[in-house]
Amino acid sequence: MARIEILAPVGSEEMLRAAVFSGADAVYLGFSGFNARTGAGNFDADSLQEAVRFCPPCSPKSPSAS
């Protein structure tokens, strides 16, 4: 059976940390002016840079991984 992965929406640094510490396999977020999540919290350049530094490194997924 395939492993279920958790993809979590995050709109702030606090939400990002909660998702990572809760075991999310991946997150998605909006970047100010470049996303479809205009009603949600969005990251600016500085907060996105911090988010990337915070997230643990991961292995790239291959298209045949599922």
C-alpha positions in Angstrom: 0.0 0.0 0.0 1.3 3.5 -0.9 2.2 5.7 2.0 -0.2 8.6 2.6 1.5 12.0 2.6 0.3 15.1 4.5 0.3 18.4 2.5 -0.5 21.4 4.7 -1.5 24.9 3.7 0.5 27.6 5.6 -0.1 31.3 5.7 2.3 32.4 8.4 5.5 31.4 10.1 3.5 30.1 13.1 1.4 27.9 10.8 4.6 26.7 9.0 6.2 25.7 12.3 3.0 23.9 13.5 2.8 21.9 10.2 6.5 20.9 10.3 6.4 20.0 14.0 3.2 18.0 13.4 4.8 15.8 10.8 3.6 17.4 7.5 5.5 15.9 4.5 5.1 19.1 2.5 3.5 22.5 2.8 2.2 25.0 0.3 2.1 28.8 0.7 1.4 32.0 -1.1 3.9 34.7 -2.0 2.6 38.2 -2.0 1.4 39.0 -5.5 2.2 35.6 -7.0 -0.5 33.2 -5.9 -4.2 32.2 -6.1 -4.5 32.4 -2.3 -5.1 36.1 -2.1 -7.5 35.8 0.8 -5.0 33.8 2.9 -2.0 35.0 4.7 1.0 35.3 2.3 4.7 35.4 2.7 6.9 38.3 1.6 10.5 38.0 0.4 12.0 38.1 3.9 9.5 35.7 5.6 9.8 33.3 2.6 13.6 33.2 3.0 13.2 32.4 6.7 10.7 29.7 5.9 13.1 28.0 3.5 15.9 28.2 6.1 13.6 26.7 8.7 12.2 23.7 6.7 14.2 20.5 7.0 16.0 19.3 3.8 14.2 16.7 1.8 14.8 14.4 -1.1 13.4 15.3 -4.5 10.5 13.0 -5.5 10.7 11.1 -8.7 7.6 11.0 -10.9 7.4 7.2 -10.4 7.5 7.5 -6.6 3.8 7.0 -6.2 
